[in-house]
Amino acid sequence: MRGRDPDSGDFLSPSRSQRKRDAEAVLGLAEQLVALPPQQLAKLPLPDPIADAVAETRRISAHIARKRQLHYLAKLMRREDDELLDQLRSQLGHDRSEARRETAQLHRIEHWRERLLKDGDAALGELADLHPDLDRHHLRQLVRAAHEEHLQNKPPKAFREIFQELKRAFEEPGAGETAD
């Protein structure tokens, strides 16, 4: 039983439902850790028992055995300080937000490449207004070459070069704040 504090009337411990929600949150965190690529996992400050349990969970392929090992990993993680779990959550959240930012940047570049190929000089003028350091002449040549490659069924070399040029332009300081 939880019990109450005789002076204040507050409950002495979290409810069983709250403990279960907390345990499920740690299990979700454990699933995220197991799903991470090895390079990203190596960057996290994991204690040795947890790192070993993550490696063991990754090694297991049988569904029920993997599930059992995942629950064991979550049990080990619940024994750790809340600070470690909060740190892991923040780092994983930061990685996800960084990945979303990078994906949005790639979509923005792809959008501008398609506009350049479709609208030509009008889109190039708009892009040059947003990025004054852009080499308009070179980009115009690449667009023409991409059209020629498409008509002649050649490999899309210029098409890829347009992407690289736009990527360089959008990576310049201050380029991330521009809208399309």
Contacts in CASP RR format, 6 or more apart in sequence:
PFRMAT RR
TARGET T0000
AUTHOR 0000-0000-0000
METHOD contacts of the structure
MODEL  1
MRGRDPDSGDFLSPSRSQRKRDAEAVLGLAEQLVALPPQQLAKLPLPDPI
ADAVAETRRISAHIARKRQLHYLAKLMRREDDELLDQLRSQLGHDRSEAR
RETAQLHRIEHWRERLLKDGDAALGELADLHPDLDRHHLRQLVRAAHEEH
LQNKPPKAFREIFQELKRAFEEPGAGETAD
2 11 0 8 1.000
2 12 0 8 1.000
2 13 0 8 1.000
2 15 0 8 1.000
3 11 0 8 1.000
3 12 0 8 1.000
3 13 0 8 1.000
4 10 0 8 1.000
4 11 0 8 1.000
4 12 0 8 1.000
5 11 0 8 1.000
5 12 0 8 1.000
14 22 0 8 1.000
22 78 0 8 1.000
23 74 0 8 1.000
23 78 0 8 1.000
26 74 0 8 1.000
26 77 0 8 1.000
26 78 0 8 1.000
26 85 0 8 1.000
27 70 0 8 1.000
27 71 0 8 1.000
27 74 0 8 1.000
28 74 0 8 1.000
29 74 0 8 1.000
29 77 0 8 1.000
29 85 0 8 1.000
29 88 0 8 1.000
29 89 0 8 1.000
29 92 0 8 1.000
30 54 0 8 1.000
30 57 0 8 1.000
30 70 0 8 1.000
30 73 0 8 1.000
30 74 0 8 1.000
30 77 0 8 1.000
31 70 0 8 1.000
32 92 0 8 1.000
33 41 0 8 1.000
33 44 0 8 1.000
33 46 0 8 1.000
33 50 0 8 1.000
33 54 0 8 1.000
33 73 0 8 1.000
33 88 0 8 1.000
33 92 0 8 1.000
34 54 0 8 1.000
34 57 0 8 1.000
34 58 0 8 1.000
34 70 0 8 1.000
34 73 0 8 1.000
36 44 0 8 1.000
36 92 0 8 1.000
40 95 0 8 1.000
41 51 0 8 1.000
41 54 0 8 1.000
43 91 0 8 1.000
44 88 0 8 1.000
44 91 0 8 1.000
45 84 0 8 1.000
45 87 0 8 1.000
45 88 0 8 1.000
46 54 0 8 1.000
46 88 0 8 1.000
47 80 0 8 1.000
47 84 0 8 1.000
49 76 0 8 1.000
50 73 0 8 1.000
50 76 0 8 1.000
50 77 0 8 1.000
50 80 0 8 1.000
53 69 0 8 1.000
53 72 0 8 1.000
53 73 0 8 1.000
53 76 0 8 1.000
54 73 0 8 1.000
56 69 0 8 1.000
57 66 0 8 1.000
57 69 0 8 1.000
57 70 0 8 1.000
57 73 0 8 1.000
60 66 0 8 1.000
60 69 0 8 1.000
77 85 0 8 1.000
105 170 0 8 1.000
105 176 0 8 1.000
108 170 0 8 1.000
108 180 0 8 1.000
109 163 0 8 1.000
109 166 0 8 1.000
109 167 0 8 1.000
109 170 0 8 1.000
110 163 0 8 1.000
111 180 0 8 1.000
112 123 0 8 1.000
112 127 0 8 1.000
112 166 0 8 1.000
112 180 0 8 1.000
113 159 0 8 1.000
113 162 0 8 1.000
113 163 0 8 1.000
113 166 0 8 1.000
115 123 0 8 1.000
115 127 0 8 1.000
116 123 0 8 1.000
116 124 0 8 1.000
116 127 0 8 1.000
116 139 0 8 1.000
116 143 0 8 1.000
116 162 0 8 1.000
117 143 0 8 1.000
117 146 0 8 1.000
117 147 0 8 1.000
117 159 0 8 1.000
117 162 0 8 1.000
120 143 0 8 1.000
121 140 0 8 1.000
124 136 0 8 1.000
124 139 0 8 1.000
124 140 0 8 1.000
124 143 0 8 1.000
125 136 0 8 1.000
127 134 0 8 1.000
127 139 0 8 1.000
127 166 0 8 1.000
127 169 0 8 1.000
128 134 0 8 1.000
128 136 0 8 1.000
130 175 0 8 1.000
130 178 0 8 1.000
131 169 0 8 1.000
131 170 0 8 1.000
131 172 0 8 1.000
131 175 0 8 1.000
131 178 0 8 1.000
133 169 0 8 1.000
133 172 0 8 1.000
134 165 0 8 1.000
134 169 0 8 1.000
135 165 0 8 1.000
138 165 0 8 1.000
139 162 0 8 1.000
139 165 0 8 1.000
142 158 0 8 1.000
142 161 0 8 1.000
142 162 0 8 1.000
142 165 0 8 1.000
143 158 0 8 1.000
143 162 0 8 1.000
145 157 0 8 1.000
145 158 0 8 1.000
146 156 0 8 1.000
146 158 0 8 1.000
146 159 0 8 1.000
146 162 0 8 1.000
148 154 0 8 1.000
148 158 0 8 1.000
149 155 0 8 1.000
149 156 0 8 1.000
149 157 0 8 1.000
149 158 0 8 1.000
149 159 0 8 1.000
150 156 0 8 1.000
150 159 0 8 1.000
169 175 0 8 1.000
170 176 0 8 1.000
170 178 0 8 1.000
END
